[in-house]
Amino acid sequence: MSQITKDTIIADILNIAPDSGPLFRSIGMNCLGCAMASGETLEQACAAHGVNVDDLLTKLNSYTN
């Protein structure tokens, strides 16, 4: 499986870990199908939503193991 990093695009994360959608929505990232999801990195999305990227990375990578 692929490792999710700060530079991974949101849309790619949803392909790598399709069950992670509810996690994104629980922190206010509701527009997972919008244009930004296709070009925004995890780090950029976290900055825009005030989310700690390292904490989210740990949670997201648990979906890939």
N, C-alpha and C positions, 0 to 999 in steps of 0.2 A: 504494500500500500504506500501511497505517497505521504510524505510529511508535509503538514501545513506550516507555513512560515508567515511572518509579518508581510511579506511581499506577495503572498498568494492572493489572487483575484477572488472576490466574493463568489462569483459564479462558479469558479473552479472548485472552491471549497464545497459548494453544494453538490458538485459532481463527485468529489472525493468522499464526502461524508453526507449523503443525502438525508440522513436522520437528524442533521444539525439544525434544520430549519426552525424548530421550536425554540432552540437555544438562542438563535439570533432574534427571534420575535420577543423572547422574554426580556431582552435588554433594550428593546425599542427599535431594533433594526427590522422594520416591517416590510420594506419595499425590496424584497429579495429578487423580484423579477424585473425591476426597473433598469433603465439604461445604466445607472451608476454601478449596479452590481456587476455589470459586464466589464467595467474598466477600473473599478476602485479596488485597491488593495485592502487587506484586513487592517493594516496599520492606519490607512487613510480613513476607513469607515469608523474605526474605534476613536480616532481623534475627533471626527465629526459628531460622534454620539457620546463623547465623554466616558468611554469605556477603557479600562486597563487592558491593553493589548496582550500583555504577558499572561494575565489570568485567563483571558478568553482563549489564547493559544493552547494552554494546558487543557482546558475543557474540550476544545475542538479536536485536539490530537487524540483524546481518549476515544473518539468515535472511529479513528482509523486503526486502532489496535485490535 
